């Protein structure tokens, strides 16, 4: 399965609760979190379309580089997810429903194929920005932690909002954490 790249135009991200202005470059983003089929040949379709999980931050970073890009910064991720309008959710202002993203109350209790929630896409067409798996970023926090974005299948909907920040130890290899890749056009 090939990696599909989608261009997200740059601009000024009003980052975080304080709306700190940060300039973001135009970037190419993987349409979905990286899947098993994009890393390994010959996987059955049911498993291959699920996001790669169980990787530490360093492992995710290494795979991102092998795919020709890198992990996004937290500000880049927030810009991609919320856009200039600072959408509450990647899809807009509509409250979460199970058709939009794989979150705790979806009833799945595990990851789903990355293309299972097309109604929850960003205006540019990026999928699974909210839910399914948290996504590693480049932003390091105190105590060797790394910022995570997007929420996972085990998260409450609040955690999938475009401005919500979470963190995990860099060495954590969790079934609820995956990654997305960015690169310059």
C-alpha positions, 0 to 999 in steps of 0.5 A: 500500500503506497503512502498518499500525500496531501498538501496543506497550505501554510499560514499563521496558526493561533496555537493553543489556548493562548492563541500564540501566532506561529508561522506554519509552512505548506507541508505534505501530510500522509492522508492517514496515520501510517498503516501496517500495509505501508510498512510491511508487504504481504499483510492481509487487508484487514490488519494492513489498513489499521494504524501502526501502533506499539512503537516508541517515539524514536521508532516512529521518528525512524520510520517517518524518516524512512518514508521520506519525511518526519513527525510533525511539530505540535503546532503543525499538527494543530494547524493541519487539524483546525486550520485558519478557522480553528475548527473545534474538530477536524471536520468542523463544529459538529459535535462528535458522533461514532460515524466521525471518529473512532473514540471511546463510545464508538463501541469498538475498543480497538483500532479500526481501518484508517479509512473507516470514518470518511465523514470525519475528514478535514476539508483537505481530506486527511482521515483519522485526525481525531480518534483511532490512535494518538499521534506522536509529534516532535514536541518534547515535554518535561521529563522525557515526554512527548506531545501526543495529538488527536485522541485514540479509540480509548479516548473521550471525545474531548481529547480529540478536539484540535487544540487538546494536548496530551503527553506520554513518555518517549519510550512508551510503546502503546497500542493506542499511539501511532504516527503521521508523517509530514514533508516539504512539497 
